[in-house]
Amino acid sequence: MSADSARISRKSDFTRTLSKGVRVSARDLTVHVAPVAPAWPDGSGLRPDVALHGGPWLGLIISKKVGNAVIRHRTARRLRRAFAESAPSVLPPETFVVLRAHPGIVDRSSSELAETLLGAFAHRKVAAACARADRGTVVP
């Protein structure tokens, strides 16, 4: 998974993931997951105009409450690395994920971040959403 191709870059993808995906709260992190049905067209209307490949895709929301620019960028790099290590083994490739960092995240180690993400991805809400996407019945 290359860094640029695995990032959510369109505002519409962020908005759709935040509003229509499932939300799991973890310590110092909120995880939004929106699986996309692999067969097109699907009922959700998630990017029907573009062929999807190379996922899962990651978007980050790190506010100024987390810290100054140096701390926010370091946090983003650490979250991207934890996501790259954990997500492909747990999530289906056709998945949009947005991570919202909270201020306490700067005190967490990289291994704790990876464990937190794995725990969030294993949550029953995420598993149910991925199962619905496999059946092609993603809720719009």
Disulfide bonds with the S-S distance in Angstrom:
none
